[in-house]
Amino acid sequence: MLTSKQRAFLRSLAMNEDTIVMIGKGGMSDAILKQADDALKARELIKGKVLETADLSSREAAEQIALATNSEVVQVIGSKWVLYRRNPDEPKIQLPKARKK
């Protein structure tokens, strides 16, 4: 579970990322899920977009992909969304430490 500070940090990193996953009128497919999974493994942070022709909202798409890829939804704004999943073998992004309660 990401803290609000970690989420804000990831949102700032995502601003410079390219949109690499697009969902169109074909909707969610195994190919899109595999593409997202592979991208998360390589990058840890991905940005995607739901086109106007798609039959699902960007929030629904982000949550479905997050569930299927065991990642976390960082942000959903309009038709774009950002997902994060730490790579346990080769972490690339160093998140701010969570405060201890």
Beta strands, then each sheet from edge to edge (+ up, - down):
strand 1: 19-23
strand 2: 45-50
strand 3: 72-77
strand 4: 80-84
sheet 1: 1+ 2+ 4- 3+
end
